[in-house]
Amino acid sequence: MKRAFALILCLSVLPAFAQDGSLAQSASEVPLTPTPAPAMAHWDVSKVPWDDWFKDHATVKEKAEYVYFFWNAQDVKLNFEVKDKKKRLAEAALEMVRRMYPAGSQMDQLKVDIVYVLERDSYGAPKWDSIQQVAHLEFKRSKMPKAVKKPLVATSAVMKKVFEKFEVF
């Protein structure tokens, strides 16, 4: 009985030690929401690190009738909490489609959701009831400006022409 108790105690304590023998950081000390990156000093669409912003934070799914884009912009939210928020969100959506549209897909209809994941569980997965919706956009790829080689500045004329649905929350 004493051996079984000692074995259980050892097995429960061993994972708490890191490889160097020091105690590992407990789960309660790990931040569940990352600290947002600082806002860009000057917004220039061609200088925004889009690939870094989308990497590990955006997903693309090809559905039966449309291609769906979902982006957690929590880490860069300070760049969208500004006066021209709608314009920046439009530029982000267009850049995401331009960079992440699935190769070989023939779908024309696109839907984009931009959200902030405010909390995560102890495993790092989003707490779905803590998701703050930022924007929902719907448009057709065929209506996107053909300037695919360079980032697009979303003027009000471009936004009226391209987006069928543009909701900012």
Secondary structure, DSSP 8 states (H G I E B T S, - for coil): -HHHHHHHHHHHHGGGB-TTSSB---GGGS-SS-------SS--GGGS-HHHHHTTTEEEEE-SS-EEEEEE-GGGGGGTSSTTHHHHHHHHHHHHHHHH--TT----EEEEEEEEE--B-TTS-B-GGGEEEEEEEEEEGGGS-S--SS-----HHHHHHHEEEEEE-
